[in-house]
């Protein structure tokens, strides 16, 4: 079963959810703001996927800019990055689709088609 982490007010998340529903994908849904992924889970995703740590951050978000992360995020260890992200879902890139160990960050229709169709 796939797990879909989203922020209900996010337009990209809404587009992804519509795509999933239109394509009859079965998934569990979690509001990542109310229930951010646990630190251990974020670390697992970072280690199991080829994304740079920066990709797990919502780099266009207000909190990212407020905390001045642009100049330091590339130096974060997996532990440091996961520690920041697990306490503030607004810092996390969204949506996140989890398929076993594979993680899709953001919504790209082609990536969802490849994963589900």
Beta strands, then each sheet from edge to edge (+ up, - down):
strand 1: 2-6
strand 2: 27-31
strand 3: 96-99
strand 4: 102-105
sheet 1: 2+ 1+ 3- 4+
end
